[in-house]
Amino acid sequence: MTPAAGRRPGPTVRTRVTEVRDGAAVVHEDRLATEEPLELRLQAPGLPATRLGVTMRTPGNDFELAAGWVVHERVAPPDGIGGVRYCTDTDLSPAQEFNVVTVELTASPLRLPLAHLASSACGVCGSDSVEEALGDQAAVPRVQLTAKVVHRLPEGLRDAQESFSRTGGLHAAGLFEPDGARVLVREDVGRHNAVDKVVGACVLSGRPVPPVLVLSGRIGFELVQKAVVSGIGAIVAVGAPSSLAVALAERAGMLLVGFTRAERFVTYAGSDRVGV
């Protein structure tokens, strides 16, 4: 199941499985969500390529993931990213070729995090309080949604989850307009990576980040923090938020909706912004 040397790994890999159903065993082909390490490096005027960290991710949209991570960690603003490329170090093995990316900045970084090992379940680790996470961030834009739009957002996200349909093992993040129009969706084994990818796609294309973020799972503190940094005014998810996620959403003036189904949803922050 390991990608062949020198080949770019894909979001899924094939495997043979034995499925037991009703007491009978059946061998058939299936697909698994690919999980591979991605080393992130940073290069800027006067700064040689420097290792920022390693994250486990689902291959695909690697440049968007790197760009979104740099913006969300406040290393550089969106317009400070000059480009992203795969590393071509001669000491990299063929299997590593597509697992190292370098983000090139047009100016010195705003901050340079210590090199660390991040996991696919890790976002803004080390923030001790809502105040620290907010920093000098202004309140997010006020977003008004109708109940009808909220109900149908998860379906709009699910319809674009191509890799999930084949594996059942990926998270998704989607950006939508307040009228429910889907703008773009990204998938990853890590829910935090999916958010980085979808925002990174906007950063690299030079388009504004749409104001509504839809998530396929629960809402953690780190996901709300990423949304705040990107100026997203509403999060709608199929899962539940954490207490700290609600606290941050309330402080930022964000609409936060969880347990969203065709027949039900729960508003945890900004309840006055949903028209019934």
LUMMAR-39610 format. One line per field, with one value per residue (C-alpha): residue number from 1; residue in one letter; z, y, x negated. Coordinates in nm, 3 decimals, padded with zeros to 5 digits, always signed. Each point is the difference from the previous one (the first is absolute). Layout:
BEGIN
seq [NUM ...]
type [A ...]
pz [Z ...]
py [Y ...]
px [X ...]
//
This chain:
BEGIN
seq [1 2 3 4 5 6 7 8 9 10 11 12 13 14 15 16 17 18 19 20 21 22 23 24 25 26 27 28 29 30 31 32 33 34 35 36 37 38 39 40 41 42 43 44 45 46 47 48 49 50 51 52 53 54 55 56 57 58 59 60 61 62 63 64 65 66 67 68 69 70 71 72 73 74 75 76 77 78 79 80 81 82 83 84 85 86 87 88 89 90 91 92 93 94 95 96 97 98 99 100 101 102 103 104 105 106 107 108 109 110 111 112 113 114 115 116 117 118 119 120 121 122 123 124 125 126 127 128 129 130 131 132 133 134 135 136 137 138 139 140 141 142 143 144 145 146 147 148 149 150 151 152 153 154 155 156 157 158 159 160 161 162 163 164 165 166 167 168 169 170 171 172 173 174 175 176 177 178 179 180 181 182 183 184 185 186 187 188 189 190 191 192 193 194 195 196 197 198 199 200 201 202 203 204 205 206 207 208 209 210 211 212 213 214 215 216 217 218 219 220 221 222 223 224 225 226 227 228 229 230 231 232 233 234 235 236 237 238 239 240 241 242 243 244 245 246 247 248 249 250 251 252 253 254 255 256 257 258 259 260 261 262 263 264 265 266 267 268 269 270 271 272 273 274 275 276]
type [M T P A A G R R P G P T V R T R V T E V R D G A A V V H E D R L A T E E P L E L R L Q A P G L P A T R L G V T M R T P G N D F E L A A G W V V H E R V A P P D G I G G V R Y C T D T D L S P A Q E F N V V T V E L T A S P L R L P L A H L A S S A C G V C G S D S V E E A L G D Q A A V P R V Q L T A K V V H R L P E G L R D A Q E S F S R T G G L H A A G L F E P D G A R V L V R E D V G R H N A V D K V V G A C V L S G R P V P P V L V L S G R I G F E L V Q K A V V S G I G A I V A V G A P S S L A V A L A E R A G M L L V G F T R A E R F V T Y A G S D R V G V]
pz [+00.000 +00.003 -00.308 -00.248 +00.021 -00.185 -00.046 +00.148 +00.265 -00.052 +00.250 +00.006 -00.045 -00.101 +00.221 +00.032 +00.296 +00.152 +00.087 +00.229 -00.047 +00.132 +00.100 -00.348 -00.094 -00.330 -00.137 -00.215 -00.093 +00.209 +00.038 +00.295 +00.069 -00.057 +00.292 -00.072 +00.179 -00.149 +00.108 -00.020 -00.066 -00.017 -00.216 -00.001 -00.103 +00.214 +00.146 -00.151 -00.013 +00.363 +00.132 +00.169 +00.084 -00.121 -00.026 -00.095 -00.286 -00.291 -00.313 -00.241 +00.002 +00.189 -00.105 +00.125 +00.331 +00.040 -00.092 +00.234 +00.285 -00.042 +00.006 +00.295 +00.206 -00.072 -00.161 -00.295 -00.133 -00.311 -00.229 +00.144 -00.162 -00.320 -00.088 +00.120 -00.150 +00.067 +00.136 -00.241 +00.248 -00.141 +00.335 -00.019 -00.104 -00.288 +00.252 +00.186 -00.308 +00.033 +00.380 +00.049 -00.104 +00.032 +00.040 -00.145 +00.156 -00.165 +00.329 +00.341 +00.198 +00.263 +00.240 -00.028 +00.202 +00.146 -00.209 +00.139 -00.079 -00.064 -00.042 -00.229 +00.310 +00.115 -00.086 +00.221 +00.288 +00.293 +00.006 +00.369 -00.029 -00.228 +00.038 -00.126 -00.296 -00.097 +00.032 -00.176 -00.240 -00.075 +00.031 -00.291 -00.256 +00.105 -00.199 -00.018 -00.109 -00.042 +00.162 -00.346 -00.105 +00.322 -00.043 -00.351 +00.053 +00.117 -00.307 -00.218 +00.166 -00.021 -00.372 -00.064 +00.220 -00.276 +00.199 +00.299 -00.227 -00.087 +00.344 +00.275 +00.176 -00.080 +00.152 -00.217 +00.022 -00.240 -00.060 -00.086 -00.064 +00.237 -00.257 +00.018 -00.324 +00.024 -00.094 +00.060 +00.213 +00.111 +00.174 +00.226 +00.266 +00.241 +00.053 +00.068 -00.325 -00.193 +00.130 -00.084 -00.351 -00.075 +00.123 -00.166 -00.331 +00.032 +00.102 -00.299 -00.247 +00.137 +00.069 +00.320 +00.256 -00.002 +00.335 +00.083 +00.097 +00.002 +00.179 -00.029 +00.367 +00.339 +00.061 +00.200 +00.143 -00.261 -00.287 +00.133 +00.043 -00.363 -00.109 +00.208 -00.155 -00.348 +00.065 -00.023 +00.171 +00.033 +00.060 -00.063 +00.087 +00.031 +00.334 +00.338 +00.104 +00.307 +00.285 -00.096 -00.363 +00.110 +00.225 -00.284 -00.245 +00.245 +00.059 -00.374 -00.082 -00.211 -00.084 +00.114 -00.089 +00.081 -00.029 -00.338 -00.165 -00.254 +00.287 +00.285 +00.094 +00.321 +00.014 +00.263 -00.075 -00.202 +00.021 -00.108 -00.338 -00.112 -00.143 +00.070]
py [+00.000 +00.227 +00.227 -00.105 +00.184 +00.330 +00.000 +00.269 -00.167 +00.032 +00.056 -00.367 -00.336 -00.337 -00.307 -00.346 -00.061 -00.278 +00.112 -00.214 +00.054 -00.222 -00.259 -00.023 +00.119 +00.181 +00.117 +00.310 +00.318 +00.312 +00.344 +00.161 +00.367 +00.065 +00.141 +00.136 +00.246 +00.345 +00.209 +00.374 +00.236 +00.377 +00.219 +00.381 +00.279 -00.050 -00.324 -00.332 -00.285 -00.073 -00.297 +00.100 -00.341 -00.322 -00.079 -00.322 +00.067 -00.146 +00.072 +00.244 +00.379 +00.006 +00.356 +00.119 -00.179 +00.167 +00.345 -00.028 -00.122 +00.294 +00.250 -00.163 -00.014 +00.372 -00.063 +00.221 +00.178 -00.141 +00.256 -00.083 -00.344 +00.010 -00.367 -00.359 -00.280 -00.353 -00.029 -00.122 -00.074 -00.262 -00.182 -00.080 -00.351 -00.049 -00.101 +00.330 +00.221 +00.103 +00.008 +00.319 +00.343 +00.344 +00.316 +00.303 +00.338 +00.338 +00.159 -00.103 -00.220 +00.165 -00.276 -00.318 -00.289 -00.244 -00.314 -00.258 -00.324 +00.064 -00.269 -00.007 +00.060 +00.304 +00.359 +00.294 -00.191 +00.197 +00.279 +00.035 +00.219 +00.142 +00.341 -00.130 -00.171 +00.315 +00.221 +00.328 -00.164 +00.213 -00.146 -00.219 +00.121 -00.035 -00.280 -00.053 -00.342 -00.137 -00.329 -00.143 +00.072 -00.143 -00.326 -00.059 +00.099 -00.346 -00.160 +00.255 -00.096 -00.375 +00.018 +00.123 -00.257 -00.223 -00.172 -00.055 -00.178 -00.250 -00.041 +00.122 +00.124 +00.370 +00.329 +00.285 +00.378 +00.213 +00.372 +00.126 +00.326 +00.110 -00.105 -00.358 +00.006 -00.231 +00.161 -00.277 -00.309 -00.175 -00.336 -00.136 -00.264 +00.293 +00.238 +00.284 -00.074 +00.014 +00.353 +00.106 -00.138 +00.170 +00.340 -00.054 -00.053 +00.349 +00.147 -00.146 +00.099 +00.354 -00.024 +00.119 -00.270 -00.068 +00.072 -00.341 -00.305 -00.343 -00.294 -00.373 -00.071 +00.164 +00.360 +00.034 +00.313 -00.002 -00.006 +00.304 +00.177 -00.067 +00.136 +00.315 +00.063 -00.041 +00.234 -00.272 +00.106 -00.330 -00.368 -00.271 -00.360 -00.343 -00.058 +00.172 +00.286 +00.002 +00.242 +00.201 +00.012 +00.157 +00.247 +00.112 +00.026 +00.215 +00.232 +00.034 +00.064 -00.317 -00.202 -00.360 -00.282 -00.371 -00.331 +00.115 -00.240 +00.025 +00.028 +00.151 +00.229 +00.164 +00.355 +00.054 +00.360 +00.277 -00.144 +00.333 -00.045 -00.295 +00.090 -00.267]
px [+00.000 -00.304 -00.025 -00.266 -00.332 +00.005 +00.377 +00.219 +00.221 +00.374 +00.283 +00.095 -00.171 +00.139 -00.015 +00.151 +00.225 +00.205 +00.350 +00.214 +00.372 +00.278 -00.257 -00.156 -00.350 -00.051 -00.335 +00.016 -00.185 +00.051 -00.154 -00.171 -00.063 -00.372 -00.196 -00.347 -00.231 -00.048 -00.299 +00.059 -00.291 -00.015 -00.223 -00.012 -00.239 -00.309 +00.142 -00.108 +00.250 +00.087 +00.194 +00.327 +00.137 +00.157 +00.370 +00.174 +00.238 +00.191 -00.208 +00.157 +00.026 -00.332 -00.080 +00.338 -00.056 -00.340 +00.132 +00.296 -00.222 -00.239 +00.289 +00.178 -00.319 -00.048 -00.338 +00.101 +00.310 +00.171 -00.166 -00.342 -00.019 -00.204 +00.034 -00.003 -00.208 -00.106 -00.351 -00.267 -00.280 -00.232 -00.009 +00.371 +00.091 +00.247 +00.270 -00.050 +00.004 +00.365 +00.005 -00.202 +00.127 -00.158 +00.208 -00.177 +00.080 -00.043 -00.113 -00.128 +00.243 +00.219 -00.103 -00.200 +00.143 -00.247 -00.034 +00.237 +00.177 +00.367 +00.262 +00.302 +00.214 -00.197 +00.073 -00.087 -00.158 -00.136 +00.258 +00.082 +00.306 +00.263 -00.162 -00.334 +00.164 +00.185 -00.307 +00.070 +00.244 +00.307 +00.350 +00.104 +00.257 +00.364 +00.164 +00.376 +00.135 +00.350 +00.098 +00.064 -00.359 -00.145 +00.191 -00.132 -00.367 -00.123 +00.154 -00.175 -00.327 +00.064 +00.078 -00.357 -00.181 -00.132 -00.276 +00.227 +00.246 -00.275 -00.157 +00.231 -00.313 -00.048 +00.109 +00.122 +00.016 +00.199 +00.040 +00.347 +00.179 +00.281 +00.261 -00.131 -00.200 -00.301 -00.331 -00.253 -00.066 -00.317 -00.052 -00.271 -00.061 -00.042 +00.291 -00.245 -00.184 +00.328 +00.064 -00.357 +00.043 +00.329 -00.121 -00.338 +00.178 +00.149 -00.336 -00.182 +00.272 +00.024 +00.372 +00.173 +00.079 +00.378 +00.168 +00.153 -00.208 +00.169 -00.163 +00.064 -00.076 -00.021 -00.107 -00.322 -00.155 -00.277 +00.248 +00.182 -00.335 -00.090 +00.337 -00.049 -00.343 +00.148 +00.294 +00.266 +00.324 +00.187 -00.078 +00.258 -00.090 +00.158 -00.172 -00.018 -00.229 -00.221 +00.051 -00.308 +00.115 +00.328 -00.182 -00.226 +00.291 +00.195 -00.297 -00.062 +00.367 +00.029 +00.310 -00.061 +00.237 -00.040 +00.189 +00.129 +00.243 +00.279 +00.246 -00.209 -00.287 -00.127 -00.130 -00.271 -00.100 +00.165 +00.351 +00.145 -00.166 +00.212 +00.340 +00.257]
//
